Amino acid sequence: MWFEILPGLAIMGVCLVIPGVSTAYIHKFTNGGKEKRVARVHYQWYLMERDRRISGVNRYYVSKVFGCLWGKGFGVRVIVPWLCYYLIALRK
């Protein structure tokens, strides 16, 4: 019958939704809870470039969790927070 296709359709729908939702959560996690900034007009782009220049780390936003290595001469994005504290302790 026609309703036999519904479980397969539901599985395909979930599989198509997962990448979009997971990308949003990954961006939120890696940016320290902030959403990725999007410049739709020239003025917004100007503000993002200004923030990048003023911050001194060549990024428009540095999260408090993962930002401990930025500005210390490292150019890596740390995924594990304890590694950040470990590397700072090694530098002392």
Contacts in CASP RR format, 6 or more apart in sequence:
PFRMAT RR
TARGET T0000
AUTHOR 0000-0000-0000
METHOD contacts of the structure
MODEL  1
MWFEILPGLAIMGVCLVIPGVSTAYIHKFTNGGKEKRVARVHYQWYLMER
DRRISGVNRYYVSKVFGCLWGKGFGVRVIVPWLCYYLIALRK
24 35 0 8 1.000
27 35 0 8 1.000
27 36 0 8 1.000
28 34 0 8 1.000
28 35 0 8 1.000
30 63 0 8 1.000
30 66 0 8 1.000
30 77 0 8 1.000
31 61 0 8 1.000
31 63 0 8 1.000
32 63 0 8 1.000
32 64 0 8 1.000
32 65 0 8 1.000
32 66 0 8 1.000
33 63 0 8 1.000
34 61 0 8 1.000
34 63 0 8 1.000
37 44 0 8 1.000
37 48 0 8 1.000
37 60 0 8 1.000
37 61 0 8 1.000
38 44 0 8 1.000
39 45 0 8 1.000
39 47 0 8 1.000
39 48 0 8 1.000
48 60 0 8 1.000
51 60 0 8 1.000
51 61 0 8 1.000
52 58 0 8 1.000
52 59 0 8 1.000
52 60 0 8 1.000
55 61 0 8 1.000
55 62 0 8 1.000
56 71 0 8 1.000
57 67 0 8 1.000
57 70 0 8 1.000
57 71 0 8 1.000
59 70 0 8 1.000
62 70 0 8 1.000
65 81 0 8 1.000
65 84 0 8 1.000
66 77 0 8 1.000
66 78 0 8 1.000
66 79 0 8 1.000
66 81 0 8 1.000
66 84 0 8 1.000
67 78 0 8 1.000
67 84 0 8 1.000
68 78 0 8 1.000
68 84 0 8 1.000
68 85 0 8 1.000
68 88 0 8 1.000
69 75 0 8 1.000
69 76 0 8 1.000
69 78 0 8 1.000
69 84 0 8 1.000
69 87 0 8 1.000
69 88 0 8 1.000
72 88 0 8 1.000
72 91 0 8 1.000
74 87 0 8 1.000
78 84 0 8 1.000
78 87 0 8 1.000
END
